[in-house]
Amino acid sequence: MLNKSFYVLIFILVASSYALAKCNFEVELVFAIDASSEITKNEFDFLKIALSSFINSSFIDPSNYGIGIFTFADRLKLVHNLNENFDKTEIISKIIDMELSKNKFPKMLNLALKFSKFLFDSQDISDRVRIGVIITNGELPLEAIRSLRKEANSLKNTCHLVALHVGNNPSMILKLLVSKPDYVLESIFDLKKVISNILDSLCKKQNPKINRLSWSRFNLKN
């Protein structure tokens, strides 16, 4: 009689075959980065290093990912467009060259949300998984919340919206903007888990056979 280990191996191979055959998603990532005077130089420098490390990681495969990056403060500045060639060295060089705004004007998060949607909508390929990442300290005037939520809801019709919180003060406002309350992240490396969860969920929706796979099919006891 075959032992339990054999059935475990068969289960893993069958589940993996579905995932590998039908879940090779292409992903578009757009980063909207707060470069206003509210962000300290140390915070901004650390962010640039962290984002560079994330882009350079093996998790980001140039054959499956498109990257868009822009900064926002009193104005918007495009760093790398989604339709530009994906060269990690070039993108990282552009990230390192990003600068904080020296102006004290209010940051244009409202316009940043609109521009993120514009970058996604300007792409001809509509079947890619789209994820927008707003990187900010979340310090926003209360009177702006209604208009920000309106723009965020419009953007969420286009993509999964995630926020990366910068600074020491937690922001409840960001939770009102993102796709899910737990999509407000404290580290850019938490983004890997969020992306993986999004792709896994989409994979299961596309491949219901994966959901029907269970230990009971193999008569295994816990």
N, C-alpha and C positions, 0 to 999 in steps of 0.2 A: 504493500500500500504506500502511495506517495506521501511524503511527509509535508508538514505545514509550510516549510521553507520553500518548497517547490511551488505551491499555490501562491505564496506571497510574491515570488519572482514573476509568475505568469500575470498576476494582477498588475504589477508595476509596468511590465512590458506592454500590456494591452492599453493601459491608461496613457502611457507615454506615446504610444503609436498614434493615438487620436490627437494628442497635443501637437506632436511634431508634424503630422500630416496636414492639419487644418488650422493651426493657430499661429501662423507666422505673420504677425501684424506689422504694418508700417506705422510709425508714430511721428507726429509733428509736435514739437515742444516749442512753446513761445515763452520766453522769460521777459517780464516787465520789471525793471529794476529801479527802485527808488534811489535817485542820486541827489535828492534835495539836501539842503543845509541841515535838516533835522537828523540826518544820518552822520555819525562821527566818522572821521578819517580811519580810525582803527577798525570800526565796524565794516566800513566799505572795503578796506584792504583785505580783511579776513574773508569777506564775502567773495571777493574776486579770486582769492586763492581756493576757497571751497568750491566755487562754481567751476573753476578751471580743472580741479581734481575730478569733479563729477563728470565733466565732458570727456576727460581723458581716460576715464575708467572703462574697463572691458564691458560694462553693462550697456554703454552707449555704442551701438554698432552703426557705423556710417552707412552701411547698406540698407538699414531699416529705419534710420532716424533722420528727420530734418530738424534743424535748429534755427530758431529766430530769437534775437536778443535786441532789446532797446532799453534805454534809460529814460526816466521821466523825472522832471523837477518843475521848473517854471516853463520848460519846453521839452519836447521829445527829441531823442537822438537815436537813430537806427544804428545799431552796432553790427548786426549780421542778419540778413534776410533769409527767410525760409527757402527761397529758390536759389540761393547762392551755393556754390560748391562746398561740400562738407569736407573740410580739411581741418583736423583737430588742432594741428599746430597753428594754423592761421586764425582759427576761432579763439584759441587761448590767448594769442597775441593781442587780438582785439579786446578781449576781456580785461587783460592786464592794463591796456591803455585807457580804459574807461576812467572818467574823472567826475568828482562831485561838483555840483553847481555851487557857485559862489554867491548867487543871488538869494535873497531872503523871501522871495515871493512864495505864495502857497503852491504846493506840489499839485500837478494836474493828474491825479489818479483817475478822475472821470474820463479824461481824454485818453489815458493809458488803456483803460478797459475798451474804449471804442477802437483804438489803434490795434489792440490785440485781435479783435474780431476782424478788422480789415486785413491783417496779415493772413489769417486763416482763410478768409473768404476769397483772397486774391489767388489762391492756389487752385489749379484745375483739378487736382486729384481729390475727390470727395470721400473716398472710402478709407482714408487713413484715420487712425485713432488720434484725436487732437486733445492736447493737454496744455492749458495755460497756467503759468506760474507767476503770481504777483509777489514780488519781494519788497516788503516795506515794514516800517515800524508800527503801522496801524494807528498812528496818531492823527485822527481826522476830526474835523469839526462836526458836531452832532447835526447841525442843520444841513450837512451835505449827505447824510446817510440815505435819505429817500432817493435822491438822484443817482447815488452810487449803486444802490440795490437795483435800480431800474437798468442801469448799464450792465451790471454783473449778471442779471437774469437774462438779458439779451445775449451776452457772451456765453452763458451756460447752455444756450440753445445750439451753440456751435462746438463747444468743447467741455471737457471736464476742467473745472476751475479750482486751483489749489493756491494757497498762500503760504509763503515762508516768512515767518515773523523775525524781524531784526531788532535787537535791543533787549533790555532787561524787563521792560514793563509789558506784561501780557495784554493782549488786545482782544476784547470781546467783539469789537466791531468787525474784525476780519471774518469771524464765524458767521456773520450775517451775509457775507458776500460769496463764500466758497460753495462748492457743490454739496459738500457734507461737512458737518461741524468738526469732524476729526481730520479734515483736510487743511487745517492750520498747523503748519509744521514748525519745529524749532531748529531743525538742522536740514541742510540741503540733502544730506545723505538719507534722510527719511523719505525723500522723494522716490528713491528706488523701490521701496516697499509699496508706496502708493501706486506707482506705475505698474508694478507686478500684480497688485490686487485688481487694478482696472482691467488689465489684459487677461488675467485668469477668469474674471467674471464674464468678460465678453466671449472668451473661449468656450465657457460652459454653456452660454446662451446659443452659440453657433453649433455646438456639438452636444446635443442632449444625451447622447449615448454615454458621455463621460459621467454625467450625473447619475445615470442608471447603474453604473458600475459600483458594486458594493461588495464588502467582505461576505455578505450572505450568499452571493452567487457562488462562492467557493466553499460554502458550508464551514466557515472558520468561526471559531468561538473566541470571544475576547479573553 
